[in-house]
């Protein structure tokens, strides 16, 4: 999917609207992470959370695992 997106993207620049239009449902997580990462100081926290979930994916977990305290938040 990303290779196709890269091949079809304009050569001069890519807009957020273009990415969202091409990725459709898949764009939500990527766009939210990108927007949150632009806030000063949040990048470190977002990176740590992303790292934890990446390790869970590597370990073969079927879904992200959150601590009970966080998972119980409505």
Buried (B, 14 or more C-beta within 10 A) or exposed (E): EEEEBEEEBEEEEEEEEBBBEBBEEBBEEEBEEEEEBEEEEEEEEBEEBEEEBEEBEEEEEEEEEBEEEEEEEE
